[in-house]
Amino acid sequence: MKKSLGATLHQLRREAGLTQSRVCEKLAERGFEIQNAAVSKWEKDMTMPNAAQFLALCEIYSVTDVMGTFTGRGETAGLNEAGRKLVSEYVRVLSASGLYSKNDSRKLPLYDLAASAGTGQFLDGESYSLIDASDAPDRADFAVRIAGDSMEPDVPDGSIVWVHGCETLDSGKIGIFVYGGQAYCKRLRVNSLGVMLISSNSDYAPIIVRDGADMRVCGEVVGIAISNIY
């Protein structure tokens, strides 16, 4: 008997090891402000996500064969969970290799609003352009244009840096952070004194993250695409 849409969404969430609250957080990261009750209603077939929300859920749950997963008539319809995971992993490996991509060159989004390495500007998740990323590290997910000299010489003013999107970062790594409504390119330092965002340029004082304050990690800087665009 084919499972309903809600039952399938429930199963996918459990297989991903996510709570309904965590799914809401991941949807919010993609621009969808959803309450726990909405996720619960979807899984109980009381309501349905719209098309954009559904595609976001597929991304969160790493669903690559949508037809097979939700209708039982797709490419992986005859495979169990382990088999579907192997197919997804194989697709990821082939894509990362670049040998079988549809386009001649890999492209990644460059966010137009600078993540300031000085005073800080908000990182706009909607405004970006696609740039050639054929030379980008495999881990790179997007690029950010840096304004300000606080990270020199590690990150020159005017650089475009490659960023691996992640939600946590080890102390000592350079990353893109949102704190106090502004975006920063800084080095994270976590020690007995607390959490700080450190500049490479000694002319800039550390930014001390207050206890309980909302600081979000956008990603780790994994390379420089263009060292200086000015």
Helices and strands as residue ranges (DSSP letters): H 5-15, H 20-29, H 36-43, H 51-60, H 66-71, H 81-97, E 107-116, E 128-132, E 142-147, E 160-165, E 174-179, E 182-191, E 194-198, E 207-209, E 215-226
